[in-house]
Amino acid sequence: MSEHEKPQSFEASLTELEAVVKELESGDLPLERALSLFEKGTQLSAACRKQLEEAETRVEQLMRRGDKLLPEPMKADS
């Protein structure tokens, strides 16, 4: 993927990864094809993991922001 290409969606990456795994599990592949698929699978897996980690971070940030929206008791001036 070049610098200017937008990464594919998590769902698209996962679907492609599932297809790679299914083809690898068939066991009827020449060595070079199996290595190529394995490499593609590891790239897709890493991309999915990164997207999940980013989503988790966003959820955590939203949850923290949500906590700040709760009413706080008024503080008396000293």
N, C-alpha and C positions, 0 to 999 in steps of 0.2 A: 504494500500500500504506500503511495507517495504521500508527501507532506500535505498536499492540497485535497486529498480524498477524505470525505467524511467517513468515520468508522461506521460499520453497519450496526443496526440495532441489536440489543441483547438477544431478542427473540430470533432474529435472523442468524446470528452467530451460533446460538444454541441449536437451531434446526440443522445448520450446516455441520456442526460438531456431531450431532446424532447420526447424520448420514455417513460421516467419516468413520465413526465407531462401528456402525452396521457393516460397512464395507470391509473394515479391518477384521471384524469378527467372522466374516465369510471364510477367511483362511485360504482362499484360492487366489492369491495374488503373487505376482513376481516380486522379488525382493525390493527392487527400486520403487515400484508402486507403493508397496507397504511402507517403506521409509518416507516417501513423499507424503503419504497420508498421515503417518505418525507425526511428522513435522507440522503439517497443517493443523492437525488435531491439538498439538501442544500450543500453537499460536492462538487458536480459537479458544481453548481453555483459559489461557492467560488473559485474553481480551474479555471473556465472560467474567472471570474473577475480578478484574479491574473494574468493570462496570458495576458489579455487585458491591464492591468495596466503596465506590463512589456513591452509590445509592444509599448504602448504610450510613455513610458520613452525612449525606444530606438529611436523612431522617433524624439522625442524632442532633444536627443543628436546628432542625425545625422543632424538635422536642424541647431543646433548651430555650429557644425563642418562645415557645408556648408557655414554658414555666414563667418567663418574665411578664407575660400578659396577665398573670393572676394578680388580684388585688393584694397590695401589701399594707400592713398596718401603718397608720400615720405616725411619724416620729415627732416627738415633742422637741421644741427648740430648747437648747441648753442655756 
